Amino acid sequence: MAETDIESLIRSLVIPLLKQPQALSITQKDDGHYHRYIIDVAPNDVGRLIGRQGHVAAALRTIVEGTQSRRANSKRVRLLINDHRH
């Protein structure tokens, strides 16, 4: 399956933050209103991706969700980080 522009953007933003970039996995799930992009990384990299007080995750979400189209019939974009630490 071909990588979308948004997946490519996520990959380019996330890989420099990771110690184990080969473990990065991005899954896209569509539902009625959203294109959800779920990021899975190695358990040791989850904290690096979330950042202190969630600042890194918030910045990633701002960039990725800001790429969405403003057309009335387009789905919104959501970025989720799968937290395996708990």
Secondary structure as UniProt FT lines:
FT   HELIX           5..14
FT   HELIX           15..17
FT   HELIX           21..23
FT   STRAND          25..30
FT   STRAND          34..40
FT   HELIX           43..45
FT   HELIX           46..50
FT   HELIX           52..54
FT   HELIX           55..65
FT   TURN            66..67
FT   TURN            72..73
FT   STRAND          76..81
FT   TURN            84..85
//
